[in-house]
Protein backbone atom coordinates (compact mmCIF):
# COMPACT_ATOMS: atom_id res chain seq x y z
CA UNK A 1 0.00 0.00 0.00
CA UNK A 2 0.96 3.66 -0.13
CA UNK A 3 3.74 5.09 2.01
CA UNK A 4 1.06 7.13 3.79
CA UNK A 5 -0.23 3.92 5.38
CA UNK A 6 1.71 3.57 8.57
CA UNK A 7 2.84 0.53 10.49
CA UNK A 8 0.27 -0.99 12.81
CA UNK A 9 2.21 -0.30 16.00
CA UNK A 10 2.32 3.42 15.21
CA UNK A 11 -1.43 3.78 14.64
CA UNK A 12 -3.15 5.99 17.19
CA UNK A 13 -6.23 3.80 16.97
CA UNK A 14 -9.35 4.81 18.85
CA UNK A 15 -12.61 3.07 19.66
CA UNK A 16 -15.38 5.06 17.92
CA UNK A 17 -17.91 3.73 20.43
CA UNK A 18 -16.23 5.89 23.07
CA UNK A 19 -17.61 8.88 21.17
CA UNK A 20 -21.16 7.54 21.32
CA UNK A 21 -20.79 6.87 25.03
CA UNK A 22 -19.62 10.42 25.74
CA UNK A 23 -23.14 11.84 25.96
CA UNK A 24 -22.41 14.40 23.26
CA UNK A 25 -23.77 14.29 19.72
CA UNK A 26 -21.06 12.75 17.49
CA UNK A 27 -20.12 14.97 14.53
CA UNK A 28 -19.26 12.87 11.47
CA UNK A 29 -17.81 13.51 8.00
CA UNK A 30 -19.68 11.37 5.48
CA UNK A 31 -18.14 8.95 2.95
CA UNK A 32 -18.03 11.14 -0.17
CA UNK A 33 -16.79 9.77 -3.48
CA UNK A 34 -13.64 11.66 -4.58
CA UNK A 35 -13.81 14.07 -1.66
CA UNK A 36 -13.51 12.54 1.82
CA UNK A 37 -9.91 11.47 1.33
CA UNK A 38 -7.01 11.87 3.74
CA UNK A 39 -6.28 15.56 3.07
CA UNK A 40 -9.90 16.63 3.55
CA UNK A 41 -10.30 14.41 6.60
CA UNK A 42 -7.22 16.11 8.05
CA UNK A 43 -8.84 19.50 7.47
CA UNK A 44 -12.22 18.78 9.04
CA UNK A 45 -10.58 17.15 12.06
CA UNK A 46 -8.95 20.56 12.76
CA UNK A 47 -12.45 22.00 12.99
CA UNK A 48 -14.21 19.78 15.55
CA UNK A 49 -15.17 16.81 13.37
CA UNK A 50 -15.20 13.78 15.69
CA UNK A 51 -15.26 10.89 13.24
CA UNK A 52 -14.38 10.54 9.55
CA UNK A 53 -15.30 8.03 6.87
CA UNK A 54 -13.30 7.17 3.78
CA UNK A 55 -14.99 7.38 0.38
CA UNK A 56 -16.82 4.20 -0.56
CA UNK A 57 -14.37 1.52 -1.70
CA UNK A 58 -15.43 -1.43 -3.89
CA UNK A 59 -14.37 -4.40 -1.79
CA UNK A 60 -13.81 -6.80 -4.70
CA UNK A 61 -11.38 -4.41 -6.41
CA UNK A 62 -9.64 -3.69 -3.12
CA UNK A 63 -9.04 -7.38 -2.46
CA UNK A 64 -8.02 -8.20 -6.01
CA UNK A 65 -5.72 -5.31 -6.89
CA UNK A 66 -2.72 -3.80 -5.11
CA UNK A 67 -3.08 -0.81 -7.45
CA UNK A 68 -6.63 -0.27 -6.22
CA UNK A 69 -5.48 -0.44 -2.62
CA UNK A 70 -2.79 2.16 -3.26
CA UNK A 71 -5.16 4.55 -5.03
CA UNK A 72 -8.21 4.11 -2.80
CA UNK A 73 -6.81 4.23 0.72
CA UNK A 74 -4.23 6.30 2.55
CA UNK A 75 -4.04 7.23 6.21
CA UNK A 76 -1.59 8.50 8.83
CA UNK A 77 -1.14 8.67 12.60
CA UNK A 78 -3.56 11.55 13.11
CA UNK A 79 -6.32 10.09 10.93
CA UNK A 80 -8.32 8.51 13.76
CA UNK A 81 -10.97 7.54 14.61
CA UNK A 82 -11.44 6.36 11.01
CA UNK A 83 -14.19 4.28 9.43
CA UNK A 84 -13.55 2.59 6.08
CA UNK A 85 -16.67 2.15 3.97
CA UNK A 86 -16.91 -0.78 1.58
CA UNK A 87 -19.45 -1.78 -1.04
CA UNK A 88 -19.75 -5.55 -1.36
CA UNK A 89 -22.20 -8.12 -2.69
CA UNK A 90 -20.59 -11.18 -1.12
CA UNK A 91 -19.90 -11.73 2.58
CA UNK A 92 -16.54 -13.42 2.01
CA UNK A 93 -15.27 -10.57 -0.17
CA UNK A 94 -16.25 -8.04 2.50
CA UNK A 95 -14.54 -10.20 5.12
CA UNK A 96 -11.36 -10.38 3.04
CA UNK A 97 -11.32 -6.61 2.51
CA UNK A 98 -11.92 -6.01 6.22
CA UNK A 99 -9.06 -8.36 7.10
CA UNK A 100 -6.66 -6.36 4.90
CA UNK A 101 -7.72 -2.97 6.21
CA UNK A 102 -8.32 -3.72 9.90
CA UNK A 103 -4.79 -2.84 11.13
CA UNK A 104 -5.23 0.68 9.78
CA UNK A 105 -8.88 1.49 10.58
CA UNK A 106 -11.06 1.83 13.66
CA UNK A 107 -14.17 0.41 12.03
CA UNK A 108 -15.64 -1.05 8.85
CA UNK A 109 -18.87 0.27 7.30
CA UNK A 110 -21.06 -1.45 4.71
CA UNK A 111 -22.78 0.78 2.16
CA UNK A 112 -26.34 -0.50 2.00
CA UNK A 113 -27.52 1.01 -1.27
CA UNK A 114 -26.90 4.75 -1.16
CA UNK A 115 -29.05 6.79 -1.81
CA UNK A 116 -31.75 4.25 -0.70
CA UNK A 117 -32.15 4.83 2.99
CA UNK A 118 -35.67 4.69 4.32
CA UNK A 119 -38.47 2.71 2.67
CA UNK A 120 -41.93 4.16 2.05
CA UNK A 121 -43.19 1.48 4.42
CA UNK A 122 -41.15 2.50 7.45
CA UNK A 123 -41.80 -0.85 9.14
CA UNK A 124 -39.56 -2.46 6.52
CA UNK A 125 -36.72 -0.09 7.40
CA UNK A 126 -37.16 -0.66 11.13
CA UNK A 127 -37.18 -4.42 10.51
CA UNK A 128 -33.98 -4.21 8.45
CA UNK A 129 -32.26 -2.12 11.11
CA UNK A 130 -33.31 -4.51 13.86
CA UNK A 131 -31.92 -7.44 11.87
CA UNK A 132 -28.64 -5.56 11.45
CA UNK A 133 -28.55 -4.90 15.18
CA UNK A 134 -29.17 -8.59 15.87
CA UNK A 135 -26.30 -9.43 13.52
CA UNK A 136 -23.98 -7.37 15.71
CA UNK A 137 -23.43 -3.99 14.03
CA UNK A 138 -22.23 -1.20 16.30
CA UNK A 139 -24.36 1.62 14.88
CA UNK A 140 -26.47 2.50 11.83
CA UNK A 141 -26.58 5.71 9.80
CA UNK A 142 -29.96 6.62 8.31
CA UNK A 143 -30.49 9.09 5.49
CA UNK A 144 -34.06 10.24 6.00
CA UNK A 145 -35.27 10.00 2.41
CA UNK A 146 -36.65 7.31 0.15
CA UNK A 147 -34.98 6.59 -3.17
CA UNK A 148 -37.49 8.81 -5.00
CA UNK A 149 -36.81 11.79 -2.72
CA UNK A 150 -33.27 12.87 -3.49
CA UNK A 151 -34.13 16.58 -3.32
CA UNK A 152 -37.16 16.45 -1.02
CA UNK A 153 -37.19 17.43 2.67
CA UNK A 154 -35.66 14.90 5.04
CA UNK A 155 -38.03 12.80 7.15
CA UNK A 156 -36.48 13.44 10.53
CA UNK A 157 -39.58 11.97 12.15
CA UNK A 158 -38.78 8.65 10.47
CA UNK A 159 -35.24 8.72 11.85
CA UNK A 160 -36.69 9.34 15.32
CA UNK A 161 -38.96 6.28 14.99
CA UNK A 162 -35.99 4.16 13.93
CA UNK A 163 -33.95 5.49 16.85
CA UNK A 164 -36.73 4.64 19.30
CA UNK A 165 -36.90 1.11 17.88
CA UNK A 166 -33.21 0.36 18.40
CA UNK A 167 -30.78 -0.21 21.25
CA UNK A 168 -27.60 0.65 19.32
CA UNK A 169 -26.62 4.24 18.35
CA UNK A 170 -28.33 5.79 15.31
CA UNK A 171 -26.73 8.52 13.19
CA UNK A 172 -28.93 11.01 11.30
CA UNK A 173 -27.95 12.14 7.81
CA UNK A 174 -29.46 14.58 5.34
CA UNK A 175 -29.48 18.34 4.65
CA UNK A 176 -27.37 19.50 7.59
CA UNK A 177 -25.51 22.68 6.68
CA UNK A 178 -24.53 24.29 9.99
CA UNK A 179 -23.75 23.44 13.59
CA UNK A 180 -27.11 24.88 14.62
CA UNK A 181 -28.90 22.61 12.13
CA UNK A 182 -26.87 19.66 13.40
CA UNK A 183 -28.01 20.41 16.95
CA UNK A 184 -31.63 20.82 15.79
CA UNK A 185 -31.54 17.46 13.97
CA UNK A 186 -30.08 15.86 17.08
CA UNK A 187 -33.01 17.16 19.13
CA UNK A 188 -35.63 16.30 16.48
CA UNK A 189 -34.46 12.73 15.95
CA UNK A 190 -32.81 11.90 19.31
CA UNK A 191 -30.00 10.47 17.17
CA UNK A 192 -26.64 9.82 18.78
CA UNK A 193 -24.70 11.41 15.91
CA UNK A 194 -25.09 13.55 12.80
CA UNK A 195 -23.38 12.84 9.48
CA UNK A 196 -22.71 15.65 7.00
CA UNK A 197 -21.60 15.56 3.38
CA UNK A 198 -22.33 18.64 1.22
CA UNK A 199 -22.48 20.94 4.24
CA UNK A 200 -18.86 20.11 5.07
CA UNK A 201 -17.77 20.52 1.46
CA UNK A 202 -19.17 24.05 1.51
CA UNK A 203 -17.84 24.81 4.98
CA UNK A 204 -15.29 22.39 6.45
CA UNK A 205 -15.35 24.46 9.66
CA UNK A 206 -19.10 24.15 10.25
CA UNK A 207 -18.77 21.76 13.19
CA UNK A 208 -16.64 24.40 14.92
CA UNK A 209 -19.58 26.82 14.68
CA UNK A 210 -18.58 28.92 11.66
CA UNK A 211 -21.50 30.03 9.48
CA UNK A 212 -19.27 30.23 6.40
CA UNK A 213 -15.78 29.05 5.61
CA UNK A 214 -13.25 31.25 7.46
CA UNK A 215 -10.18 32.40 5.55
CA UNK A 216 -7.97 30.49 7.98
CA UNK A 217 -9.73 27.28 6.96
CA UNK A 218 -9.02 28.05 3.30
CA UNK A 219 -5.37 28.61 4.17
CA UNK A 220 -5.32 25.38 6.14
CA UNK A 221 -6.69 23.52 3.12
CA UNK A 222 -4.01 24.98 0.87
CA UNK A 223 -1.29 23.95 3.32
CA UNK A 224 -2.67 20.45 3.90
CA UNK A 225 -3.42 19.76 0.23
CA UNK A 226 0.06 20.82 -0.87
CA UNK A 227 1.65 18.77 1.90
CA UNK A 228 -0.28 15.67 0.80
CA UNK A 229 0.33 16.17 -2.90
CA UNK A 230 -3.39 16.44 -3.63
CA UNK A 231 -4.15 16.29 -7.37
CA UNK A 232 -5.02 19.67 -8.84
CA UNK A 233 -8.62 18.85 -9.76
CA UNK A 234 -9.43 17.76 -6.22
CA UNK A 235 -7.51 20.69 -4.71
CA UNK A 236 -9.38 23.17 -6.95
CA UNK A 237 -12.83 21.62 -6.54
CA UNK A 238 -12.62 21.76 -2.76
CA UNK A 239 -11.74 25.45 -2.96
CA UNK A 240 -14.67 26.08 -5.33
CA UNK A 241 -17.02 24.54 -2.77
CA UNK A 242 -15.43 26.36 0.16
CA UNK A 243 -15.51 29.76 -1.54
CA UNK A 244 -19.02 29.45 -2.96
CA UNK A 245 -20.60 31.69 -0.30
CA UNK A 246 -17.82 34.26 -0.10
CA UNK A 247 -17.16 35.06 -3.76
CA UNK A 248 -19.16 37.08 -6.26
CA UNK A 249 -20.42 35.68 -9.57
CA UNK A 250 -17.68 37.55 -11.38
CA UNK A 251 -15.02 36.15 -9.06
CA UNK A 252 -16.40 32.64 -9.54
CA UNK A 253 -16.18 32.98 -13.33
CA UNK A 254 -12.49 33.74 -13.02
CA UNK A 255 -11.56 31.38 -10.19
CA UNK A 256 -13.46 28.32 -11.40
CA UNK A 257 -11.62 28.16 -14.73
CA UNK A 258 -8.10 28.40 -13.32
CA UNK A 259 -6.10 25.44 -14.57
CA UNK A 260 -3.02 25.05 -12.38
CA UNK A 261 -2.02 25.05 -8.73
CA UNK A 262 0.26 28.05 -9.29
CA UNK A 263 -2.61 30.03 -10.84
CA UNK A 264 -4.86 29.22 -7.88
CA UNK A 265 -2.18 30.22 -5.39
CA UNK A 266 -1.56 33.49 -7.24
CA UNK A 267 -5.29 34.25 -7.24
CA UNK A 268 -5.66 33.54 -3.52
CA UNK A 269 -2.63 35.69 -2.74
CA UNK A 270 -3.72 38.59 -4.95
CA UNK A 271 -7.34 38.68 -3.73
CA UNK A 272 -7.18 37.47 -0.14
CA UNK A 273 -3.54 37.45 0.92
CA UNK A 274 -3.71 33.65 1.15
CA UNK A 275 -1.73 30.83 -0.33
N, C-alpha and C positions, 0 to 999 in steps of 0.2 A: 504494500500500500504506500501511499504518499509519505514523504518525510514529515509532513505535518502530523501524522498519526504517531503518537508517542508510545513509549514502552509502558506496559501495564503497570509496573511498579511506580511509575511517576504520575499516573492518573490521579487527579484529585476527585475521585468518584464520590458522589453524594446520593443518598436515598431520596428520591423525589417525594416519597410518602411523608417524609418529615415536614415538607411544605404544607401538605394537606392537613397534617396534625397540628399545625401552628396556630390555628384559629383565625388566621387572616386569609382573605381571598387570594388565591394563587394567580399571578399574572403571567400569561403564557404567550409565547410567540409561535404562531401556527406553522405547520409544514407547507411552505409555499414553493411550488416548482420554480426553479431558477433563482429564487430570491433568498430563502432562509438558509444560506450557506454560512460557512464559518465566519467570514468577515462581518456579515450583517448580524449574526448572533453575537459576535463580540461587541458590536455597537449597542444593541438593545440591552445587553447585560449591564452596560455602563449607566443605563437610564432605568433602573428598577424593574427590569424584566426578571422574573424568578426562574422561569423554566423555558427552555428552547427545544424545538423540534427541528430535525433535518428536513429537507425536501423529501417527498415520497421517492423511495428507491424501489425499483422492480427487483424483487428477491431473486428470481430465476437468473437474471443477467448478473446480479451481484455475486451469486454463487459460481456461475459458469466462467466469468471473465475477470482476470486481474486488472485489465484495462478499465472495466466498468467500476471496479472497486476504487481504483486510483482517481477516477474522474468524479465519482458520486459522493465520496465521503472523505472529509478531512476534519481533524479536531486538534486540540492542544490542551495544555494543563488547565487553562482557565475556562474551558468550554463545558462547564458542568453546573447544575445537573442537565443532562442531555438525553433526549429521547430520539431514537432512530425510527422513522416510519417506513414500513415496507408495504408493498402491494404483492399479494401472493394468492394463487389459486389452489395450491397444494400444501397440506400441512407439513410434509417432510421438507419441501423447499424452504418454507418459512423457518422451520427448525434449523436447517443448515445455515441459512443466512444469519439467524440469531446467534448461532454458535460462533460464527466468524467474527461478528461485531461485538459480542458481549464484553470482551476485555476493555473496550473503548467507550462504552455507552452505559447510561444509568437506567435505561429502560428500552423496551421494544414496543412499537405501536403498529397495529394492523389497520390499514386503510380499508374501511368497510363500504366502499362505493361512493366516494365523494363525487357529485354533490348530494347524493341521496342521504338524507339524514332521518327525518321523521316521516312516517307513513301517514296517509290520510286517515286510516284507522289507527288511532294512537295506541290501541291495545296491542297491535302487532309490534309496534316499536318497544313498548314496555316489556312485552314477552321476550323479544330478542335481547334486550338489555339484561333482563333477569337470567336468561340462559347464559349470557356472557359472564355475568357475575358468578353463576354457579360453576362455570368452567374455570374460574380463578383469576379473572382480570383484576387489575388494581384500581383502575378508574375508567370511565367512559366519557368521551367528548361528544356532545350533541349539538349539531347545527339545526336550529329551530325552523327549518323550512322543508317542504316536500320537494321532490325532484322538479315539479312544475313551477316552483315558486322562487326561481333564482334571484329575482329582483323585487319580490314582494316583502312586506314587513315580516319580521321574525316572530314566530309563535313562542314568546317567552313563557306563556302559560303552559304550553306543552312540555317545555323543559322542566318547569316546576313540578308537573305531574310525574314525570320520569324520575326526578330527584326524590320525590316523596315515596316512590315505589321501590327504591333501591337502598342498600346498606353501604355500598361503596361510594367514594366521591364521584360527583358528576361535574363536568366542565361545560359551561355555556359558550356557544360560539355563534356569531352572526351580527354584523352591523354595529360593532363597537368602535367608536372613533375618538374617544377621549377617556381620561381617567374617571371623570364624573359619570359618563355613560357606563363604564365598566362597573362602577359602584352601584349604579341604578339596576343594572342587569343582575348583579349579585343579590340585591334585595328582592327583585321581582321573582327570581327563579329559585332562590335559596341555594344556588350552585356553589360548589366549593372552590371553583376557579373560573376564570374567564380567558378564552383564547381569542387572539386578535390576528388578523391577516392584513387586509388593506389599510386599516387604521394605522398600523405600525409602519407600513411602507410610506404612508404620507407623513407620519410624524413618529420617528423611532424613539422620541423622548416622551411619548404620551403617558406611559406608565409612571413617569416621574412628575406628572402634573402639568406639563407644558401644553398649551392650547394649540400651538403651531411649532414647527421645528425651529429650535433656537439655532443661531449661527454657530454656537460652539459645537452643537451636534453635527452640523454640516462639516465643520473643520475636523471633528473626530472621525467622521466617515472618510474624508479624504486621507487622513493619516493612516487609518486602519486598512483601507482598501489598497493603498500604495504599499504598505508593509506586507500585505498578504499576496501581492501580485494579482489583484483582481482584474479579470479581463475588462477591456474598455467598455464593451456594451453593457455589462452588468454595473460597472462603476457609474456610467453615465445615466442609466435608467434609474438607479436608486436616487441619484441627485435630482432627476426630473420629478420623481414622486415627492421627494422631500421639499422641493422648492415650489411645488404647485401653488401653494396658498400665499407665498410671499413674493411672487414675481408677476409682473404685468403681462398682458397678452403679447405686447411687443417684445419684452424680454424673453418670453418663452419661445417666440419664433426664432430668435437668434440662438438661444442656449440649446434648444432641442435638436438643432441640426449640426452642432459641433461634432467633429469627427476624429478627435484625438485627445489623449489625456493632457498633452501640453496645452491644447486650445482651451480645454475646460479649466485647467489651473490658471491660465492667463485671464480668462473671463472672471473667475471667482476673485482673483486678486484685484483686477481692475474695478469691479463693481462693488465688492464687499470687503476687500482687504483680507480675503481668505486664500487658502491654498498653499 
